[in-house]
Amino acid sequence: MTNNRESIYIKGLYKSFKNNCLFQDASVEFRKGCLHLLQGDNGTGKTTFLRIMAGLEPFQRAEIQYWDKFKYERSRLKTVKKHSSILTPHELYPKELSVGDFLQLSALLYKIDGGIAKSRIHDYLELFFTGSSSIQSQQLSKLSLGMLQKVRIVQVFLPDRPLILLDEPFIGLDKYAIQVFIDLLI
């Protein structure tokens, strides 16, 4: 691994579930400003790895350093979470909320100023939906898989975090939405 101050380093990652070793002495570097792809068979630990990077999954040992600013320690989980945003296919969400209420609640949890949140929600929804005001009133439980995935992508981009972790982000998306999403990333 090079010594790049603009990178995330993971060194010596060890993670196991009961007697099953998922990662043993795994090491990797992610350079800032680059897109990185984790690829592997089902059940090989990609989601677990992303959850570890986001500070959401415990592990037995590792040295993780973010952008030469801080090292990942159990006491710094809040710091890790403040720098990352994650999209996974297994997230729970309050199905009874409308799209607008869900995104406003997300913005509140991310501590985004109300005016900024409203503007970002509108702008991101406009990218994916014609007429962002009509989608905002729809209940989450009434959305198709693709529409819900678009809303969840908007949620991930709301806080403008330097680390965005995406687990199977194309699930349910049509060609147009995939292109919009790729354009957001690059």
VMD Tcl script that draws the C-alpha trace (Angstrom):
set ca {
  {0.00 0.00 0.00}
  {1.24 3.47 -0.85}
  {1.25 6.25 1.71}
  {-1.37 8.53 0.17}
  {-2.91 11.05 2.57}
  {-6.06 11.08 0.43}
  {-6.81 7.38 0.90}
  {-8.66 5.02 3.18}
  {-6.48 2.16 4.38}
  {-7.68 -1.12 5.80}
  {-4.91 -3.33 7.09}
  {-5.11 -6.74 8.72}
  {-8.91 -7.01 8.76}
  {-10.16 -10.07 10.59}
  {-13.88 -10.81 10.77}
  {-15.58 -14.05 11.64}
  {-19.08 -15.26 12.40}
  {-18.95 -18.03 15.01}
  {-16.45 -20.52 13.52}
  {-16.64 -19.16 9.97}
  {-13.76 -16.80 9.03}
  {-14.97 -14.21 6.52}
  {-11.85 -12.01 6.34}
  {-8.39 -13.02 7.50}
  {-5.64 -10.41 7.34}
  {-7.36 -8.52 4.49}
  {-5.70 -5.28 3.43}
  {-6.80 -2.72 0.84}
  {-6.43 0.95 -0.08}
  {-9.22 3.13 -1.48}
  {-8.01 6.37 -3.06}
  {-10.08 9.52 -2.63}
  {-11.90 10.71 -5.74}
  {-11.89 7.27 -7.37}
  {-14.67 4.77 -7.92}
  {-13.92 1.33 -6.53}
  {-15.77 -1.89 -7.29}
  {-16.09 -4.83 -4.92}
  {-16.91 -7.90 -6.91}
  {-17.45 -11.47 -5.77}
  {-19.85 -14.36 -5.48}
  {-22.91 -14.25 -3.25}
  {-22.06 -14.74 0.40}
  {-18.40 -13.71 0.14}
  {-18.74 -10.73 2.48}
  {-19.14 -7.68 0.21}
  {-22.05 -6.24 2.21}
  {-20.32 -7.00 5.52}
  {-17.17 -5.27 4.25}
  {-19.12 -2.12 3.29}
  {-20.88 -2.13 6.67}
  {-17.48 -2.35 8.41}
  {-16.24 0.65 6.40}
  {-19.35 2.62 7.37}
  {-18.89 1.85 11.06}
  {-22.05 -0.26 11.22}
  {-20.55 -3.75 11.60}
  {-18.21 -4.94 14.38}
  {-15.05 -6.86 13.54}
  {-12.43 -8.66 15.58}
  {-9.37 -6.65 14.51}
  {-8.04 -4.28 11.87}
  {-6.31 -0.99 11.42}
  {-8.51 1.38 9.44}
  {-7.43 4.92 8.66}
  {-9.55 7.51 6.88}
  {-7.81 10.22 4.81}
  {-4.93 10.57 7.25}
  {-7.38 12.29 9.62}
  {-8.40 9.61 12.10}
  {-8.14 5.95 12.79}
  {-11.22 3.81 13.16}
  {-11.69 2.93 16.79}
  {-14.81 1.77 18.58}
  {-14.93 5.15 20.35}
  {-14.93 6.92 16.97}
  {-17.88 5.16 15.35}
  {-19.83 8.43 15.32}
  {-16.94 10.10 13.46}
  {-16.92 7.33 10.85}
  {-20.69 7.61 10.41}
  {-20.43 11.40 9.99}
  {-18.10 10.89 7.02}
  {-20.00 8.14 5.23}
  {-23.35 7.39 3.67}
  {-24.39 3.84 2.78}
  {-27.00 2.21 0.55}
  {-27.70 -1.47 1.08}
  {-30.48 -3.61 -0.38}
  {-31.63 -4.74 3.06}
  {-32.38 -1.42 4.76}
  {-35.54 -0.99 6.76}
  {-37.57 2.14 6.19}
  {-40.88 3.44 7.56}
  {-43.27 2.29 4.82}
  {-46.13 4.43 6.08}
  {-44.27 7.68 5.36}
  {-44.54 9.63 2.15}
  {-41.42 10.06 0.02}
  {-41.17 13.72 1.04}
  {-41.55 12.97 4.76}
  {-39.02 10.14 4.55}
  {-36.42 12.34 2.86}
  {-37.10 15.26 5.24}
  {-36.67 12.89 8.20}
  {-33.44 11.58 6.66}
  {-32.18 15.15 6.24}
  {-33.05 15.89 9.86}
  {-31.11 12.81 11.01}
  {-28.15 13.89 8.85}
  {-28.45 17.36 10.46}
  {-28.88 19.16 7.14}
  {-30.29 22.69 7.33}
  {-33.99 22.79 6.38}
  {-33.60 25.09 3.37}
  {-30.62 23.18 2.03}
  {-32.42 19.87 2.59}
  {-35.53 21.04 0.75}
  {-33.45 22.22 -2.20}
  {-31.36 19.03 -2.37}
  {-34.45 16.81 -2.12}
  {-36.14 18.71 -4.93}
  {-33.05 18.73 -7.15}
  {-32.22 15.05 -6.72}
  {-35.82 13.93 -7.16}
  {-36.06 16.01 -10.35}
  {-33.14 14.04 -11.76}
  {-34.98 10.74 -11.35}
  {-38.67 11.66 -11.57}
  {-40.67 13.99 -13.78}
  {-42.48 16.28 -11.34}
  {-40.70 15.89 -8.01}
  {-43.66 17.37 -6.11}
  {-46.00 14.52 -7.15}
  {-43.56 11.79 -6.07}
  {-43.04 13.48 -2.70}
  {-46.66 12.86 -1.71}
  {-46.61 9.15 -2.58}
  {-46.39 6.63 0.24}
  {-43.21 4.51 0.28}
  {-45.20 1.29 0.54}
  {-46.93 2.08 -2.78}
  {-43.71 2.47 -4.78}
  {-42.30 -0.11 -7.16}
  {-38.87 -1.58 -6.41}
  {-37.24 0.75 -8.96}
  {-38.99 3.87 -7.65}
  {-38.05 3.00 -4.08}
  {-34.43 2.45 -5.11}
  {-34.37 5.93 -6.70}
  {-35.67 7.45 -3.44}
  {-33.03 5.57 -1.47}
  {-30.31 6.83 -3.82}
  {-31.54 10.39 -3.19}
  {-31.34 9.67 0.55}
  {-27.70 8.53 0.23}
  {-26.68 11.69 -1.66}
  {-28.49 14.14 0.66}
  {-25.71 14.60 3.24}
  {-22.88 15.24 0.72}
  {-20.44 12.89 2.49}
  {-16.93 12.18 1.21}
  {-17.47 8.41 1.48}
  {-20.49 6.91 -0.30}
  {-20.83 3.15 0.00}
  {-23.20 1.47 -2.43}
  {-24.25 -2.15 -2.19}
  {-26.10 -3.40 -5.29}
  {-27.24 0.12 -6.23}
  {-28.71 -0.83 -9.62}
  {-31.39 -3.16 -8.22}
  {-34.70 -2.28 -9.89}
  {-33.37 0.67 -11.87}
  {-34.23 1.17 -15.54}
  {-31.63 2.26 -18.13}
  {-32.43 5.96 -17.70}
  {-32.11 5.84 -13.90}
  {-28.86 3.88 -14.14}
  {-27.40 6.59 -16.40}
  {-28.58 9.39 -14.08}
  {-27.03 7.54 -11.16}
  {-23.72 7.01 -12.96}
  {-23.67 10.70 -13.92}
  {-24.08 11.60 -10.23}
  {-21.11 9.43 -9.33}
  {-18.74 10.80 -11.96}
}
mol new
graphics top color blue
foreach p $ca { graphics top sphere $p radius 0.5 }
foreach p [lrange $ca 0 end-1] q [lrange $ca 1 end] { graphics top cylinder $p $q radius 0.2 }
display resetview
